[in-house]
Amino acid sequence: MLKKLLTSGIALAASATFAMSASLDEMSWDEVVAQAKSEGEVTWFIWYFQDKFRAVARSFEDLYGIKVIIPEGSAAGNMDKLLAERVRDTGDIDVIAFGYENIHQWDLDKLFHKIDGALPDIAGRAQDVTGIEGEGYVFAYWGNQTGIAYDPDMVAEADLPQTPDEFAAFWSANPEKFGFNYVQGGSGPSFFHNTIRVVSGIDYFGAGDLDEKLAGIQPGLDFFNEHGANYIITASNIDSINRISDRELWMAPAWEDHLAGLQSGGEVRKDIAYYIPEMGMSGGGNGVAIPKNAPHPAAALLFIDWVTSAEIQTRFNVDFGTAPMHADADDSAALIPNAMRAFSQPWPGQPFKQNVEDRFIEEVVLNR
């Protein structure tokens, strides 16, 4: 009898949760906040900087009295859990974070709550990142950008290379002072993808025939082979930055937020400078969404309102070096001026992206 009562109670609770969450956009914001406080907690699945985000989330806890739980986990593990739990009445995930490049893989309507009509004000909040649309289901909370880190004592701002030909000239004049990675992080791949894009002149982001597109990248691969004696290959994102900090290298691709975080923590020299070349380098962002079977949907909505607000986006820019994802945020602490973000490029789609990287490793890296 007790087991039957417990089972019935769980079913009723789940039913109440779904009835409430389905009508979030019909509730006043005061009612959403009250419901969120009644739910009492929100679980945020994010795959990086978990300890740092727990510290940041304390201000949300202090503001609303709602506990924020951030489990340990990887990006792939979190997404596997989301997909495995989609058939459950009530899952474990209230808010899930993921890179915008993953959005095209899913039917957003089947996985997530549409929240643009439930948030009190979406003006200024970023839903679309490098041409990828959140469609009202996903809002951006983290902007990232690849570019070039450099030692300003060795390279004057006026002499910064802006095009593939200018990079080749820099390599020739300064052999082995420029390096980039091809594994262990995306900053190096961003550099060679965008160089290949410009040198080859093909439609890098279009949906053309895959074999034709891959045949078209050959001039870009030839460019790297032609100049291979003058640049070096590094082991990872962090290896590239460390080598600049140690003055072994003068320039290397890097993530803006990664460099800013290392500088903020005193792990590398604070005078390392950064820019996006005019030829363009890849940027993107991470978004948050609420699964349809979230156990605390009102608290999840309140948390997304908080984490995407101008105030918290300003804090992320200061603490993490991210590109703010709210138009009213202050980005004065960023490593680059906002106008330079016009050079940001999207990442190429799959499977073309991986095919190019495989070709680059086979025809460039392994031939060195």
Secondary structure, 3 states (H helix, E strand, C coil): CHHHHHHHHHHHHHHHHHHHHHCHHHCCHHHHHHHHHHHCEEEEECCCCHHHHHHHHHHHHHHHCCEEECCCCCHHHHHHHHHHHCCCCCCCCCEEEEEHHHHHHCCHHHHECCCCCCCCCCCCECCCECCECCCCCCEEEEEEEEEEEECCCCCCHHHCCCCHHHHHHHHHHCCCCEEEECCCCCHHHHHHHHHHHHHHCCCCCCCCCHHHHHHHCHHHHHHHHHCHHHCEEECCHHHHHHHHHCCCCCEEEEEHHHHHHHHHCCCCCCCCEEECCCCCEEEEEEEEECECCCCCHHHHHHHHHHHCCHHHHHHHHHHHCCECCECCCCCCCCCCCHHHHHHEECCCCCCHHHHHHHHHHHHCHHHC
